Amino acid sequence: MRTVTKIILTIVLFMIMAALIAVINDATGQGSSHSTGPFGFILTIIFLSAIIAIWKYKPKKTTNNKDIEKHEDIDNHQLDKR
């Protein structure tokens, strides 16, 4: 994944996290002066895990289509019957 894509995903994830914390604060009636409690802690752990997963992701290199076409022409299937 390219660095720009990772940055965009991190920003989107941060916006989702902020929205979820706002929903939790409104639902519990605590407002912005209190913490979100255990739900906020769980969301923070999920948020940090997702960011770590995004930045550690390294896709495997794919083969060219020409290599795949070469192997499709060869039929190597063998029957087990004798």
Sequence and secondary structure as in RCSB ss.txt:
>XXXX:A:sequence
MRTVTKIILTIVLFMIMAALIAVINDATGQGSSHSTGPFGFILTIIFLSAIIAIWKYKPKKTTNNKDIEKHEDID
NHQLDKR
>XXXX:A:secstr
  HHHHHHHHHHHHHHHHHHHHHHHHHHT GGGS  HHHHHHHHHHHHHHHHHHHH        HHHHHHHHH  
    S  
